[in-house]
Amino acid sequence: MKEQIQEIFKSKDLKEISIELVEKVLDDQITEEIVKELPILKSIVAVKNVYNSYTDRIFIKKAMNVLLELGDLNEDEKNTLLDDLDDEDESSVEKILMAIDKLENIKKCKVFGRLCKLKAKGEFYSDHFLRLTNLIQTAYIDDLLLIKEFRLNERKEIFEEEYYPLINLGLIFQERSEQTPIERNHQYEEYDPEFKGGEIKFYYRLTDIGEFLYNYYNQLFPENL
């Protein structure tokens, strides 16, 4: 499969097709005339003919949702993505396919595709790409959307329950304030304390990976702006 997926990814026709067209291929509802007009469809047909179980069809649909996010990359950008992810253990295409295998819904596939697009454009190093990939795989995707709202409340006192998913995902961390000075208090009433001050407040801030997610929020989640 990886050879056909790489062909599809590198095809200039990738930006000309839609997921609806892909679904017609998977459902055997595509005509020979359309296939002749768009040679990229031959590769999708070839994949479908070899991997034709229900599970395979779901995986192909997931993979195509990722690839369709990359349709407007130029040849150099596509090569950059492939070259940067290549190593002695797995090829770049194998890494992408293994990542897709751990994405349980189409929404995550689209977000991962946008992440690949940012990597192809040189927005960050491979280690950040891999950390963000793991985050997309493991998180409930709507929890990641909390990052934008949290930014408005950063370094303020918050209700931890509201942002527990961000704490659990390692996207925010707790920071303590300086202790307020301890001073003698004016005791106007019998039970007024003799001293005041000494309070320590706790705030939350974005971690490094949280900052990365926030900085690319608009590109990764354009439908949630």
C-alpha positions as CSV (number, residue, x, y, z in Angstrom):
1,M,0.0,0.0,0.0
2,K,2.8,2.5,0.8
3,E,3.9,2.7,-2.8
4,Q,0.4,3.6,-4.0
5,I,-0.1,6.1,-1.1
6,Q,3.2,7.8,-2.1
7,E,2.1,8.0,-5.7
8,I,-1.2,9.6,-4.6
9,F,0.6,12.0,-2.3
10,K,3.0,13.1,-5.0
11,S,0.4,13.4,-7.8
12,K,-0.3,16.8,-9.2
13,D,-3.9,15.8,-9.4
14,L,-4.4,15.4,-5.7
15,K,-5.9,18.9,-5.3
16,E,-8.4,18.1,-8.1
17,I,-10.3,15.3,-6.2
18,S,-12.6,15.3,-3.2
19,I,-13.5,12.9,-0.5
20,E,-16.9,12.4,-2.3
21,L,-15.1,11.2,-5.4
22,V,-12.9,8.9,-3.2
23,E,-16.0,7.4,-1.7
24,K,-17.4,6.7,-5.2
25,V,-14.2,4.8,-6.0
26,L,-14.6,2.8,-2.8
27,D,-18.2,2.0,-3.6
28,D,-17.4,1.1,-7.3
29,Q,-19.5,4.0,-8.6
30,I,-16.8,5.6,-10.7
31,T,-16.8,5.5,-14.5
32,E,-13.9,4.7,-16.7
33,E,-14.2,8.2,-18.3
34,I,-13.6,9.9,-15.0
35,V,-10.7,7.6,-14.2
36,K,-9.1,8.5,-17.6
37,E,-9.6,12.2,-16.9
38,L,-7.9,12.0,-13.4
39,P,-5.1,9.4,-13.5
40,I,-4.7,9.7,-9.7
41,L,-7.9,7.7,-9.4
42,K,-6.1,4.7,-10.9
43,S,-3.9,4.5,-7.9
44,I,-6.9,4.7,-5.5
45,V,-8.6,2.0,-7.5
46,A,-5.5,-0.1,-7.3
47,V,-5.3,0.2,-3.5
48,K,-9.0,-0.6,-3.2
49,N,-8.8,-3.7,-5.4
50,V,-5.9,-5.1,-3.3
51,Y,-7.2,-4.0,0.1
52,N,-10.9,-4.6,-0.1
53,S,-12.1,-5.7,3.3
54,Y,-14.4,-3.4,5.3
55,T,-11.6,-2.5,7.6
56,D,-9.3,-1.7,4.7
57,R,-11.9,0.6,3.1
58,I,-12.2,2.5,6.4
59,F,-8.4,2.9,6.5
60,I,-8.2,4.0,2.9
61,K,-10.9,6.7,3.6
62,K,-8.9,7.8,6.7
63,A,-5.7,8.0,4.7
64,M,-7.4,10.0,1.9
65,N,-8.8,12.5,4.3
66,V,-5.2,13.1,5.5
67,L,-3.8,13.3,1.9
68,L,-6.5,15.7,0.7
69,E,-5.3,18.3,3.3
70,L,-2.0,18.2,1.4
71,G,-3.3,18.8,-2.1
72,D,-2.0,22.3,-2.5
73,L,1.6,21.6,-1.5
74,N,4.1,22.1,-4.2
75,E,6.6,19.4,-5.2
76,D,9.4,20.8,-3.0
77,E,7.2,20.9,0.1
78,K,6.1,17.4,-0.5
79,N,9.7,16.2,-0.8
80,T,10.6,18.1,2.4
81,L,7.9,16.3,4.4
82,L,9.1,12.9,3.0
83,D,12.8,13.6,3.5
84,D,12.4,15.0,7.0
85,L,10.4,12.0,8.3
86,D,12.6,9.3,6.7
87,D,15.0,7.4,9.0
88,E,16.7,4.0,9.1
89,D,13.8,2.3,10.9
90,E,10.8,3.4,8.8
91,S,10.2,5.3,5.6
92,S,8.3,8.6,5.9
93,V,5.2,7.0,4.2
94,E,5.3,4.1,6.7
95,K,5.4,6.6,9.6
96,I,2.4,8.5,8.2
97,L,0.4,5.3,7.7
98,M,1.2,4.0,11.2
99,A,0.1,7.4,12.6
100,I,-3.1,7.2,10.6
101,D,-3.8,3.8,11.9
102,K,-4.0,5.3,15.5
103,L,-6.5,8.0,14.5
104,E,-10.0,6.8,15.4
105,N,-12.1,9.3,13.5
106,I,-12.2,11.4,10.4
107,K,-12.0,14.7,12.3
108,K,-8.6,13.6,13.7
109,C,-7.4,12.6,10.3
110,K,-8.1,16.1,8.9
111,V,-6.3,17.7,11.9
112,F,-3.3,15.3,11.3
113,G,-3.3,16.2,7.6
114,R,-3.1,19.9,8.5
115,L,-0.2,19.1,10.9
116,C,1.6,17.3,8.0
117,K,1.0,20.4,5.9
118,L,2.6,22.6,8.5
119,K,5.6,20.2,8.7
120,A,6.0,20.3,4.9
121,K,6.1,24.1,5.0
122,G,8.9,23.9,7.6
123,E,7.0,25.3,10.5
124,F,8.6,23.1,13.1
125,Y,11.2,20.3,13.7
126,S,10.4,16.6,13.5
127,D,10.4,16.1,17.3
128,H,7.6,18.7,17.7
129,F,5.7,17.1,14.8
130,L,5.9,13.7,16.5
131,R,4.8,15.1,19.9
132,L,1.9,16.9,18.3
133,T,1.0,13.7,16.3
134,N,0.9,11.7,19.6
135,L,-1.2,14.4,21.2
136,I,-3.8,14.3,18.3
137,Q,-3.9,10.5,18.6
138,T,-4.4,10.2,22.3
139,A,-6.6,13.2,23.1
140,Y,-10.4,13.6,22.8
141,I,-10.2,16.2,20.0
142,D,-12.7,18.6,21.5
143,D,-10.5,18.8,24.6
144,L,-7.7,20.4,22.5
145,L,-10.1,23.2,21.6
146,L,-10.0,24.4,25.3
147,I,-6.5,25.7,24.7
148,K,-7.8,28.9,23.0
149,E,-10.2,29.7,25.9
150,F,-7.5,28.9,28.5
151,R,-5.2,31.4,26.9
152,L,-7.6,34.2,27.9
153,N,-7.3,33.0,31.5
154,E,-3.6,32.2,31.7
155,R,-1.9,33.3,34.9
156,K,-5.3,33.9,36.5
157,E,-7.0,31.7,39.1
158,I,-9.1,29.1,37.4
159,F,-11.4,26.3,38.3
160,E,-9.2,23.2,37.7
161,E,-12.2,21.1,36.8
162,E,-12.9,23.3,33.7
163,Y,-9.4,22.7,32.3
164,Y,-8.6,19.2,33.7
165,P,-8.2,17.7,30.2
166,L,-5.4,20.2,29.5
167,I,-3.7,19.4,32.8
168,N,-4.1,15.6,32.1
169,L,-2.6,16.1,28.5
170,G,0.4,18.0,29.8
171,L,-0.6,21.2,28.0
172,I,-0.7,23.4,31.1
173,F,1.2,23.4,34.4
174,Q,0.8,24.9,37.8
175,E,2.8,27.9,38.9
176,R,2.8,29.5,42.4
177,S,2.9,33.2,43.0
178,E,5.2,35.0,45.4
179,Q,4.1,35.0,48.9
180,T,2.4,38.3,49.9
181,P,4.2,40.1,52.7
182,I,3.2,39.3,56.3
183,E,2.2,42.5,58.2
184,R,0.7,43.3,61.5
185,N,-3.0,43.8,61.2
186,H,-5.1,46.6,62.7
187,Q,-7.4,44.7,65.2
188,Y,-10.6,46.7,65.2
189,E,-12.6,43.8,66.5
190,E,-11.8,41.2,69.2
191,Y,-11.5,38.4,66.7
192,D,-9.6,40.2,64.0
193,P,-6.3,38.4,63.2
194,E,-3.1,39.8,64.6
195,F,-1.3,39.5,61.3
196,K,-2.3,39.6,57.6
197,G,-0.7,38.4,54.4
198,G,1.4,35.3,53.7
199,E,-1.0,34.1,51.0
200,I,0.3,32.1,48.1
201,K,-1.9,31.8,45.0
202,F,-1.6,29.2,42.3
203,Y,-2.0,29.9,38.6
204,Y,-1.6,27.8,35.4
205,R,0.5,28.4,32.3
206,L,0.9,26.7,28.9
207,T,3.7,24.2,28.7
208,D,6.0,24.2,25.6
209,I,3.8,21.8,23.7
210,G,0.7,23.8,24.8
211,E,2.3,26.9,23.3
212,F,2.9,25.0,20.1
213,L,-0.7,23.9,19.9
214,Y,-2.0,27.4,20.6
215,N,0.3,29.0,18.1
216,Y,-1.0,26.7,15.3
217,Y,-4.6,26.6,16.5
218,N,-6.0,28.5,13.6
219,Q,-4.3,26.3,11.0
220,L,-5.2,23.0,12.8
221,F,-8.8,23.9,13.7
222,P,-10.0,26.4,11.1
223,E,-13.6,25.2,11.5
224,N,-13.5,26.3,15.2
225,L,-12.3,29.9,14.8
